[in-house]
Amino acid sequence: MQTIFETIKKIAFEIDKAIKTEDLGYIGDTNSSGENQLKLDVKSDLIIEEAFKNVSIVKDLISEEKEGVFALHEDGKYTVCYDPLDGSSLADVNLSVGSIFGIYEGNPQGSNLVASAYVVYGPRIELVIATRDGKPKHYRVINEEFTFIDELSLNPKGKLNAPGGTQQNWLPHHKAFVDGLFAQGYRLRYSGGMVPDLHQILLKGGGIFSYPATSDVPNGKLRQLFEVMPFALVYEQAGGKAINDKNQRLLELVPSHPHDTTPCFFGSEYEINELIKAYEI
Ligand code: FDP
């Protein structure tokens, strides 16, 4: 497993360099989730593919930018599911973006997620690694090396509210929930990049990030294997909760297709309990 984490560190430097130096335009194609692909998405995907070609414990790769499974090493033990550059459409306005990795042993599904990691490319490069054992570990690049900073813990109640999705298409109970938090004094924090938005809540001690079912995307927008489950592990290990709109743990989900999405909520205990009340679930 350590080899996989070291590979992710190497990848982070390469993708950061690409973000800082390469063309930010579109390639004129769509990815498997039907989104327009940026040259940077494709480049980041290739960087990751190349890096894992040398890691024999990795059996398969499943990427947000590829259709289906990319086989690597038949005798490998792990499937790495990743979103090479989440929030990439924010790169041209110079906001933070990120890479997300879920490491699965056996069939890729919540119960088989053994570790996850994400990288934030912002003013600094940061990395968070979570396993099933202990608190998530937070690193920052200092003097060109990933340096351990601290272990992440969520307070039982936070102050930040990051509500995703097109507000016009929110369902009435969801709108009531979001309004209810603001009425309690919660502050809006939403950049439109899942990685920096969830990272901010973690580092500031708590709050909630939601991407609900909406009238236009009834299953939500965020992908289970590369986005939702990796962050669910981080939030649960930090002492928070991560559920869907049926009060099911996100780590219990079993996707039937690599690109399946789900409504998802990540937060401190208090905010998730408020959600459960508002949704009556
Ligand atoms: P993006 O489409 O820019 O890649 O992964 C999808 C994502 O970004 C997340 O990073 C982000 O949280 C979400 O979409 C934002 O979606 P909305 O604009 O619909 O809120």
Boltz pocket constraint, residues with backbone or C-beta under 6 A from the ligand:
constraints:
  - pocket:
      binder: B
      contacts: [[A, 85], [A, 86], [A, 87], [A, 88], [A, 89], [A, 90], [A, 163], [A, 164], [A, 165], [A, 166], [A, 192], [A, 193], [A, 194], [A, 195], [A, 221], [A, 222], [A, 227]]
      max_distance: 6.0
